[in-house]
Amino acid sequence: MWYDSTNFHAHPSPNPKETSVLFSLPTACLSIPCLITLLIQSSIVETASAEERSGGSPATGTLAGRITYEGKSPTYPVANDIGNRQFLFLVNNENAGLRWAVVYLTARKNSPRPLPDTAPDDSEGATVDQYDFAFEPHVVAVRSGAEIAFTNSDAANHNVRADSDETSNTFNIVTPVDGAYTKRFRGTPLGKPLRLVCDIHAWMRGWVYVFDHPFYAITDEDGAFAIGGIPPGEYDVHVQQPDGELNATGRIDIRPNAPSKISAPFSAKHLKSRNILRLDGADISFPSE
């Protein structure tokens, strides 16, 4: 560090590799308190520069896996207009992957740190279409404050009735041919999705999950899912398939810049929440050190 008694302004370092700032000050300011102040200022600048270089964001982890169901899916109790009963949920015949299962995280019980909230209120919404006498997609998940558009692409009138423990999310509207209705949703109690029903066609069912955080996913046709951008730490992980009332829960340790994986092998004994699948240590794998 150098000092110029004729110049009272700070100058950038002549060496671009240095992160400190060179301050010029009168010789009279070479006292110990003044030097301490300069050191603190230099430390602040250096810390800010480091955060700027790293983007100011800490390292995060990911959670991925595959949810399966061993056996044949049961059928809906209500038949469609031609007398057929649809499967209660979809199971991939080749790999037993369970479609439309929801995976989400919660803060551990008694944890002093809440689950981080990193998304704005105007979160991306979704569209649920009534097509071929079914709700498409069958299960959707959005952030609290997001809007969902309900449309009708069928050549027949429908309605949408939404049942929820969050009264502001309940509604019952008619969706005529080419009709549409948009609704903004608030967060619901964890594990309790909204149920969508068409009262005109009683076999039509759908589900909406509304979360107050971004750490959730819905399984694809292979039962696979992935959740990224998770701050490191311990969480509780939950898996639900609402049609069959399948539930699994366990603990997960998210590590920075490393994938954590789970598997949830459901079977008929877990239907209607008769047994909650526990994700023990054998079901959760961590990257090697």
C-alpha atoms as a printed R data frame, in Angstrom:
    type eleno elety resid chain resno       x       y       z
1   ATOM     1    CA   MET     A     1   0.000   0.000   0.000
2   ATOM     2    CA   TRP     A     2   1.287   3.506  -0.825
3   ATOM     3    CA   TYR     A     3   0.280   6.977   0.315
4   ATOM     4    CA   ASP     A     4   0.293  10.341  -1.463
5   ATOM     5    CA   SER     A     5  -0.010  13.360   0.815
6   ATOM     6    CA   THR     A     6  -1.103  15.573  -2.074
7   ATOM     7    CA   ASN     A     7  -3.964  13.398  -3.332
8   ATOM     8    CA   PHE     A     8  -6.980  12.427  -1.243
9   ATOM     9    CA   HIS     A     9  -8.638   9.986  -3.688
10  ATOM    10    CA   ALA     A    10  -8.569   6.196  -3.901
11  ATOM    11    CA   HIS     A    11  -6.845   4.675  -6.939
12  ATOM    12    CA   PRO     A    12  -7.246   1.214  -8.468
13  ATOM    13    CA   SER     A    13  -4.262  -1.036  -8.108
14  ATOM    14    CA   PRO     A    14  -1.771  -0.851 -10.980
15  ATOM    15    CA   ASN     A    15  -1.616  -4.649 -10.853
16  ATOM    16    CA   PRO     A    16  -4.903  -6.112 -12.237
17  ATOM    17    CA   LYS     A    17  -4.309  -9.355 -10.345
18  ATOM    18    CA   GLU     A    18  -4.530  -7.616  -6.997
19  ATOM    19    CA   THR     A    19  -7.944  -7.449  -5.316
20  ATOM    20    CA   SER     A    20  -7.108  -4.696  -2.832
21  ATOM    21    CA   VAL     A    21  -7.592  -0.979  -3.447
22  ATOM    22    CA   LEU     A    22  -4.784   1.552  -2.991
23  ATOM    23    CA   PHE     A    23  -5.862   4.547  -0.970
24  ATOM    24    CA   SER     A    24  -4.018   7.844  -0.958
25  ATOM    25    CA   LEU     A    25  -4.230  10.034   2.102
26  ATOM    26    CA   PRO     A    26  -2.248  12.750   3.856
27  ATOM    27    CA   THR     A    27   0.706  11.726   5.927
28  ATOM    28    CA   ALA     A    28  -1.126  12.918   9.046
29  ATOM    29    CA   CYS     A    29  -3.528  10.000   8.645
30  ATOM    30    CA   LEU     A    30  -0.894   7.349   9.261
31  ATOM    31    CA   SER     A    31  -2.211   6.718  12.754
32  ATOM    32    CA   ILE     A    32  -3.232   3.232  13.924
33  ATOM    33    CA   PRO     A    33  -7.024   3.991  13.925
34  ATOM    34    CA   CYS     A    34  -6.788   5.353  10.427
35  ATOM    35    CA   LEU     A    35  -4.870   2.305   9.190
36  ATOM    36    CA   ILE     A    36  -7.441  -0.009  10.787
37  ATOM    37    CA   THR     A    37 -10.214   1.829   8.951
38  ATOM    38    CA   LEU     A    38  -8.342   1.423   5.683
39  ATOM    39    CA   LEU     A    39  -7.853  -2.299   6.255
40  ATOM    40    CA   ILE     A    40 -11.579  -2.772   6.933
41  ATOM    41    CA   GLN     A    41 -12.488  -0.844   3.788
42  ATOM    42    CA   SER     A    42 -10.035  -2.885   1.742
43  ATOM    43    CA   SER     A    43 -11.474  -6.131   3.146
44  ATOM    44    CA   ILE     A    44 -15.008  -5.076   2.221
45  ATOM    45    CA   VAL     A    45 -13.961  -4.252  -1.325
46  ATOM    46    CA   GLU     A    46 -12.118  -7.554  -1.671
47  ATOM    47    CA   THR     A    47 -15.118  -9.548  -0.384
48  ATOM    48    CA   ALA     A    48 -17.483  -7.748  -2.753
49  ATOM    49    CA   SER     A    49 -15.135  -8.433  -5.659
50  ATOM    50    CA   ALA     A    50 -15.002 -12.141  -4.786
51  ATOM    51    CA   GLU     A    51 -18.805 -12.365  -4.668
52  ATOM    52    CA   GLU     A    52 -19.015 -10.553  -7.995
53  ATOM    53    CA   ARG     A    53 -16.589 -12.994  -9.595
54  ATOM    54    CA   SER     A    54 -18.563 -15.987  -8.324
55  ATOM    55    CA   GLY     A    55 -21.918 -14.524  -9.281
56  ATOM    56    CA   GLY     A    56 -22.859 -14.064  -5.625
57  ATOM    57    CA   SER     A    57 -24.572 -17.479  -5.533
58  ATOM    58    CA   PRO     A    58 -23.493 -20.402  -3.348
59  ATOM    59    CA   ALA     A    59 -23.067 -23.869  -4.827
60  ATOM    60    CA   THR     A    60 -26.228 -25.968  -4.989
61  ATOM    61    CA   GLY     A    61 -27.090 -29.632  -5.374
62  ATOM    62    CA   THR     A    62 -29.600 -31.775  -7.238
63  ATOM    63    CA   LEU     A    63 -32.039 -34.543  -6.390
64  ATOM    64    CA   ALA     A    64 -33.037 -37.101  -9.001
65  ATOM    65    CA   GLY     A    65 -34.436 -40.592  -9.164
66  ATOM    66    CA   ARG     A    66 -37.132 -42.901 -10.453
67  ATOM    67    CA   ILE     A    67 -40.470 -43.793  -8.897
68  ATOM    68    CA   THR     A    68 -41.914 -47.226  -9.686
69  ATOM    69    CA   TYR     A    69 -45.007 -49.325  -9.072
70  ATOM    70    CA   GLU     A    70 -44.779 -53.093  -9.056
71  ATOM    71    CA   GLY     A    71 -47.986 -54.653 -10.332
72  ATOM    72    CA   LYS     A    72 -51.028 -53.604 -12.307
73  ATOM    73    CA   SER     A    73 -52.760 -50.324 -11.667
74  ATOM    74    CA   PRO     A    74 -56.293 -50.535 -10.281
75  ATOM    75    CA   THR     A    75 -59.113 -48.844 -12.214
76  ATOM    76    CA   TYR     A    76 -61.362 -45.875 -11.518
77  ATOM    77    CA   PRO     A    77 -64.632 -46.797  -9.785
78  ATOM    78    CA   VAL     A    78 -66.572 -44.737 -12.364
79  ATOM    79    CA   ALA     A    79 -66.800 -45.906 -15.980
80  ATOM    80    CA   ASN     A    80 -66.616 -43.510 -18.916
81  ATOM    81    CA   ASP     A    81 -69.429 -42.841 -21.386
82  ATOM    82    CA   ILE     A    82 -68.793 -46.082 -23.299
83  ATOM    83    CA   GLY     A    83 -68.621 -48.226 -20.172
84  ATOM    84    CA   ASN     A    84 -64.841 -48.534 -19.843
85  ATOM    85    CA   ARG     A    85 -63.007 -47.981 -16.589
86  ATOM    86    CA   GLN     A    86 -59.707 -46.195 -16.922
87  ATOM    87    CA   PHE     A    87 -56.596 -47.093 -14.985
88  ATOM    88    CA   LEU     A    88 -56.252 -45.212 -11.709
89  ATOM    89    CA   PHE     A    89 -52.677 -44.234 -12.646
90  ATOM    90    CA   LEU     A    90 -50.206 -44.971 -15.418
91  ATOM    91    CA   VAL     A    91 -47.461 -47.581 -15.042
92  ATOM    92    CA   ASN     A    92 -44.810 -48.150 -17.706
93  ATOM    93    CA   ASN     A    93 -45.026 -51.813 -18.757
94  ATOM    94    CA   GLU     A    94 -41.335 -51.941 -19.656
95  ATOM    95    CA   ASN     A    95 -39.717 -50.488 -16.526
96  ATOM    96    CA   ALA     A    96 -42.566 -50.107 -13.987
97  ATOM    97    CA   GLY     A    97 -42.072 -46.330 -14.000
98  ATOM    98    CA   LEU     A    98 -44.906 -44.494 -12.268
99  ATOM    99    CA   ARG     A    99 -46.284 -41.472 -14.169
100 ATOM   100    CA   TRP     A   100 -47.731 -38.373 -12.474
101 ATOM   101    CA   ALA     A   101 -46.058 -38.828  -9.099
102 ATOM   102    CA   VAL     A   102 -45.084 -35.617  -7.291
103 ATOM   103    CA   VAL     A   103 -41.742 -35.303  -5.491
104 ATOM   104    CA   TYR     A   104 -41.097 -32.340  -3.204
105 ATOM   105    CA   LEU     A   105 -38.909 -31.206  -0.307
106 ATOM   106    CA   THR     A   106 -39.760 -29.760   3.095
107 ATOM   107    CA   ALA     A   107 -37.573 -28.399   5.881
108 ATOM   108    CA   ARG     A   108 -36.729 -31.014   8.471
109 ATOM   109    CA   LYS     A   109 -38.924 -31.066  11.573
110 ATOM   110    CA   ASN     A   110 -37.642 -28.648  14.245
111 ATOM   111    CA   SER     A   111 -35.134 -27.260  11.758
112 ATOM   112    CA   PRO     A   112 -34.259 -23.629  12.573
113 ATOM   113    CA   ARG     A   113 -33.774 -22.911   8.855
114 ATOM   114    CA   PRO     A   114 -36.890 -22.678   6.654
115 ATOM   115    CA   LEU     A   115 -36.894 -24.028   3.134
116 ATOM   116    CA   PRO     A   116 -35.419 -21.293   0.904
117 ATOM   117    CA   ASP     A   117 -37.809 -19.304  -1.248
118 ATOM   118    CA   THR     A   118 -36.014 -18.208  -4.400
119 ATOM   119    CA   ALA     A   119 -38.759 -17.416  -6.920
120 ATOM   120    CA   PRO     A   120 -40.806 -14.240  -7.408
121 ATOM   121    CA   ASP     A   121 -44.534 -13.994  -6.758
122 ATOM   122    CA   ASP     A   122 -45.323 -13.876 -10.467
123 ATOM   123    CA   SER     A   123 -44.127 -17.467 -10.943
124 ATOM   124    CA   GLU     A   124 -44.729 -19.235 -14.218
125 ATOM   125    CA   GLY     A   125 -48.223 -20.675 -14.437
126 ATOM   126    CA   ALA     A   126 -49.717 -23.595 -16.363
127 ATOM   127    CA   THR     A   127 -52.557 -24.616 -18.646
128 ATOM   128    CA   VAL     A   128 -54.904 -27.524 -17.954
129 ATOM   129    CA   ASP     A   129 -56.919 -28.510 -21.025
130 ATOM   130    CA   GLN     A   130 -60.036 -30.652 -21.110
131 ATOM   131    CA   TYR     A   131 -59.205 -32.815 -24.097
132 ATOM   132    CA   ASP     A   132 -60.607 -36.187 -25.124
133 ATOM   133    CA   PHE     A   133 -62.664 -36.096 -21.927
134 ATOM   134    CA   ALA     A   134 -59.654 -35.931 -19.638
135 ATOM   135    CA   PHE     A   135 -57.691 -33.240 -17.830
136 ATOM   136    CA   GLU     A   136 -54.372 -32.713 -19.622
137 ATOM   137    CA   PRO     A   137 -51.917 -32.698 -17.984
138 ATOM   138    CA   HIS     A   138 -53.391 -34.958 -15.350
139 ATOM   139    CA   VAL     A   139 -51.234 -33.491 -12.554
140 ATOM   140    CA   VAL     A   140 -49.725 -30.002 -12.439
141 ATOM   141    CA   ALA     A   141 -47.604 -28.255  -9.819
142 ATOM   142    CA   VAL     A   142 -47.105 -24.482  -9.554
143 ATOM   143    CA   ARG     A   143 -45.780 -21.866  -7.160
144 ATOM   144    CA   SER     A   144 -48.081 -19.953  -4.864
145 ATOM   145    CA   GLY     A   145 -49.315 -16.884  -6.723
146 ATOM   146    CA   ALA     A   146 -49.188 -18.522 -10.145
147 ATOM   147    CA   GLU     A   147 -52.114 -18.599 -12.556
148 ATOM   148    CA   ILE     A   148 -53.565 -21.683 -14.230
149 ATOM   149    CA   ALA     A   149 -55.681 -21.427 -17.360
150 ATOM   150    CA   PHE     A   150 -58.421 -24.049 -17.729
151 ATOM   151    CA   THR     A   151 -59.441 -24.602 -21.348
152 ATOM   152    CA   ASN     A   152 -61.810 -26.881 -23.267
153 ATOM   153    CA   SER     A   153 -60.699 -28.392 -26.577
154 ATOM   154    CA   ASP     A   154 -63.488 -30.962 -26.725
155 ATOM   155    CA   ALA     A   155 -66.628 -30.646 -28.866
156 ATOM   156    CA   ALA     A   156 -68.723 -30.859 -25.693
157 ATOM   157    CA   ASN     A   157 -69.398 -28.703 -22.679
158 ATOM   158    CA   HIS     A   158 -67.467 -29.350 -19.464
159 ATOM   159    CA   ASN     A   159 -67.175 -27.814 -16.057
160 ATOM   160    CA   VAL     A   160 -64.286 -27.579 -13.609
161 ATOM   161    CA   ARG     A   161 -64.860 -27.972  -9.899
162 ATOM   162    CA   ALA     A   162 -61.832 -27.530  -7.645
163 ATOM   163    CA   ASP     A   163 -61.902 -28.859  -4.085
164 ATOM   164    CA   SER     A   164 -59.248 -27.642  -1.649
165 ATOM   165    CA   ASP     A   165 -58.565 -27.087   2.048
166 ATOM   166    CA   GLU     A   166 -57.524 -23.569   0.991
167 ATOM   167    CA   THR     A   167 -60.944 -21.975   0.480
168 ATOM   168    CA   SER     A   168 -59.636 -19.242  -1.824
169 ATOM   169    CA   ASN     A   169 -58.641 -21.977  -4.312
170 ATOM   170    CA   THR     A   170 -62.103 -23.548  -4.579
171 ATOM   171    CA   PHE     A   171 -64.360 -22.797  -7.536
172 ATOM   172    CA   ASN     A   172 -66.957 -24.362  -9.807
173 ATOM   173    CA   ILE     A   173 -67.267 -22.984 -13.327
174 ATOM   174    CA   VAL     A   174 -68.634 -24.056 -16.721
175 ATOM   175    CA   THR     A   175 -66.140 -24.408 -19.587
176 ATOM   176    CA   PRO     A   176 -68.084 -24.450 -22.841
177 ATOM   177    CA   VAL     A   177 -66.577 -25.474 -26.172
178 ATOM   178    CA   ASP     A   178 -63.464 -23.328 -26.744
179 ATOM   179    CA   GLY     A   179 -64.089 -21.750 -23.355
180 ATOM   180    CA   ALA     A   180 -61.406 -20.766 -20.863
181 ATOM   181    CA   TYR     A   181 -61.086 -19.725 -17.232
182 ATOM   182    CA   THR     A   182 -57.994 -18.427 -15.436
183 ATOM   183    CA   LYS     A   183 -57.431 -18.751 -11.707
184 ATOM   184    CA   ARG     A   184 -54.602 -17.560  -9.446
185 ATOM   185    CA   PHE     A   185 -53.750 -20.041  -6.700
186 ATOM   186    CA   ARG     A   186 -52.439 -19.691  -3.176
187 ATOM   187    CA   GLY     A   187 -50.237 -22.190  -1.355
188 ATOM   188    CA   THR     A   188 -52.023 -25.249   0.005
189 ATOM   189    CA   PRO     A   189 -51.220 -27.390   3.056
190 ATOM   190    CA   LEU     A   190 -48.306 -29.617   2.137
191 ATOM   191    CA   GLY     A   191 -49.373 -32.995   0.836
192 ATOM   192    CA   LYS     A   192 -52.938 -31.868   0.123
193 ATOM   193    CA   PRO     A   193 -53.462 -31.091  -3.557
194 ATOM   194    CA   LEU     A   194 -56.542 -29.596  -5.154
195 ATOM   195    CA   ARG     A   195 -58.782 -32.172  -6.780
196 ATOM   196    CA   LEU     A   196 -60.219 -31.255 -10.175
197 ATOM   197    CA   VAL     A   197 -63.550 -32.771 -11.219
198 ATOM   198    CA   CYS     A   198 -65.875 -32.440 -14.187
199 ATOM   199    CA   ASP     A   199 -69.369 -33.056 -12.805
200 ATOM   200    CA   ILE     A   200 -70.761 -33.528 -16.324
201 ATOM   201    CA   HIS     A   201 -68.358 -36.407 -16.990
202 ATOM   202    CA   ALA     A   202 -67.750 -37.984 -13.595
203 ATOM   203    CA   TRP     A   203 -64.739 -40.086 -14.635
204 ATOM   204    CA   MET     A   204 -62.680 -36.971 -15.358
205 ATOM   205    CA   ARG     A   205 -60.201 -36.256 -12.567
206 ATOM   206    CA   GLY     A   206 -57.126 -34.048 -12.213
207 ATOM   207    CA   TRP     A   207 -54.834 -32.637  -9.533
208 ATOM   208    CA   VAL     A   208 -53.100 -29.355  -8.746
209 ATOM   209    CA   TYR     A   209 -50.254 -28.955  -6.234
210 ATOM   210    CA   VAL     A   210 -49.390 -25.428  -5.065
211 ATOM   211    CA   PHE     A   211 -46.049 -24.921  -3.294
212 ATOM   212    CA   ASP     A   212 -44.472 -21.928  -1.560
213 ATOM   213    CA   HIS     A   213 -41.000 -22.959  -2.772
214 ATOM   214    CA   PRO     A   214 -39.497 -24.153  -6.082
215 ATOM   215    CA   PHE     A   215 -38.189 -27.572  -5.003
216 ATOM   216    CA   TYR     A   216 -40.630 -30.020  -6.573
217 ATOM   217    CA   ALA     A   217 -41.042 -32.131  -9.719
218 ATOM   218    CA   ILE     A   218 -43.498 -34.460 -11.450
219 ATOM   219    CA   THR     A   219 -42.399 -37.820 -12.811
220 ATOM   220    CA   ASP     A   220 -42.394 -38.513 -16.547
221 ATOM   221    CA   GLU     A   221 -43.516 -41.643 -18.414
222 ATOM   222    CA   ASP     A   222 -40.484 -43.546 -17.082
223 ATOM   223    CA   GLY     A   223 -41.127 -42.468 -13.503
224 ATOM   224    CA   ALA     A   224 -38.045 -40.232 -13.620
225 ATOM   225    CA   PHE     A   225 -37.695 -36.774 -12.096
226 ATOM   226    CA   ALA     A   226 -35.025 -34.191 -11.264
227 ATOM   227    CA   ILE     A   227 -34.938 -31.141  -8.987
228 ATOM   228    CA   GLY     A   228 -32.049 -28.690  -9.315
229 ATOM   229    CA   GLY     A   229 -30.709 -25.597  -7.593
230 ATOM   230    CA   ILE     A   230 -31.203 -26.948  -4.068
231 ATOM   231    CA   PRO     A   231 -29.174 -25.256  -1.300
232 ATOM   232    CA   PRO     A   232 -27.036 -27.817   0.542
233 ATOM   233    CA   GLY     A   233 -28.449 -29.253   3.758
234 ATOM   234    CA   GLU     A   234 -30.761 -31.870   5.202
235 ATOM   235    CA   TYR     A   235 -34.362 -32.051   4.034
236 ATOM   236    CA   ASP     A   236 -37.361 -34.326   4.192
237 ATOM   237    CA   VAL     A   237 -38.302 -35.673   0.776
238 ATOM   238    CA   HIS     A   238 -41.867 -36.698  -0.050
239 ATOM   239    CA   VAL     A   239 -43.309 -38.698  -2.933
240 ATOM   240    CA   GLN     A   240 -47.045 -38.782  -3.687
241 ATOM   241    CA   GLN     A   241 -49.259 -40.201  -6.386
242 ATOM   242    CA   PRO     A   242 -52.657 -38.669  -5.562
243 ATOM   243    CA   ASP     A   243 -54.933 -41.015  -7.524
244 ATOM   244    CA   GLY     A   244 -53.737 -44.108  -5.681
245 ATOM   245    CA   GLU     A   245 -52.972 -42.184  -2.472
246 ATOM   246    CA   LEU     A   246 -49.432 -43.512  -2.620
247 ATOM   247    CA   ASN     A   247 -47.084 -41.834  -0.139
248 ATOM   248    CA   ALA     A   248 -43.384 -42.134   0.615
249 ATOM   249    CA   THR     A   249 -41.161 -40.066   2.872
250 ATOM   250    CA   GLY     A   250 -37.568 -39.987   4.046
251 ATOM   251    CA   ARG     A   251 -34.527 -37.847   4.811
252 ATOM   252    CA   ILE     A   252 -32.155 -36.566   2.169
253 ATOM   253    CA   ASP     A   253 -28.787 -34.830   2.439
254 ATOM   254    CA   ILE     A   254 -28.202 -32.410  -0.415
255 ATOM   255    CA   ARG     A   255 -24.533 -31.744  -1.130
256 ATOM   256    CA   PRO     A   256 -23.078 -28.902  -3.198
257 ATOM   257    CA   ASN     A   257 -22.249 -29.632  -6.833
258 ATOM   258    CA   ALA     A   258 -23.255 -33.279  -6.420
259 ATOM   259    CA   PRO     A   259 -26.327 -35.355  -7.321
260 ATOM   260    CA   SER     A   260 -28.342 -37.170  -4.663
261 ATOM   261    CA   LYS     A   261 -30.676 -39.952  -5.756
262 ATOM   262    CA   ILE     A   262 -33.745 -41.713  -4.399
263 ATOM   263    CA   SER     A   263 -35.940 -44.591  -5.509
264 ATOM   264    CA   ALA     A   264 -39.483 -45.268  -4.333
265 ATOM   265    CA   PRO     A   265 -40.728 -48.790  -5.228
266 ATOM   266    CA   PHE     A   266 -44.481 -48.709  -4.562
267 ATOM   267    CA   SER     A   267 -46.740 -51.763  -4.673
268 ATOM   268    CA   ALA     A   268 -50.383 -52.629  -3.962
269 ATOM   269    CA   LYS     A   269 -49.793 -52.624  -0.196
270 ATOM   270    CA   HIS     A   270 -49.199 -48.874  -0.356
271 ATOM   271    CA   LEU     A   271 -52.533 -48.027  -2.042
272 ATOM   272    CA   LYS     A   272 -54.902 -45.644  -0.251
273 ATOM   273    CA   SER     A   273 -52.089 -44.793   2.187
274 ATOM   274    CA   ARG     A   274 -52.497 -48.114   3.994
275 ATOM   275    CA   ASN     A   275 -48.729 -48.177   4.277
276 ATOM   276    CA   ILE     A   276 -46.410 -45.204   3.848
277 ATOM   277    CA   LEU     A   277 -43.234 -46.193   2.052
278 ATOM   278    CA   ARG     A   278 -40.228 -45.263   4.172
279 ATOM   279    CA   LEU     A   279 -37.195 -44.155   2.218
280 ATOM   280    CA   ASP     A   280 -34.511 -45.673   4.427
281 ATOM   281    CA   GLY     A   281 -30.776 -45.618   3.893
282 ATOM   282    CA   ALA     A   282 -30.941 -48.414   1.329
283 ATOM   283    CA   ASP     A   283 -33.174 -46.301  -0.907
284 ATOM   284    CA   ILE     A   284 -31.049 -43.174  -0.797
285 ATOM   285    CA   SER     A   285 -27.648 -43.109  -2.459
286 ATOM   286    CA   PHE     A   286 -25.010 -40.396  -2.153
287 ATOM   287    CA   PRO     A   287 -22.054 -39.583  -4.412
288 ATOM   288    CA   SER     A   288 -18.773 -41.091  -3.352
289 ATOM   289    CA   GLU     A   289 -16.338 -38.792  -1.540
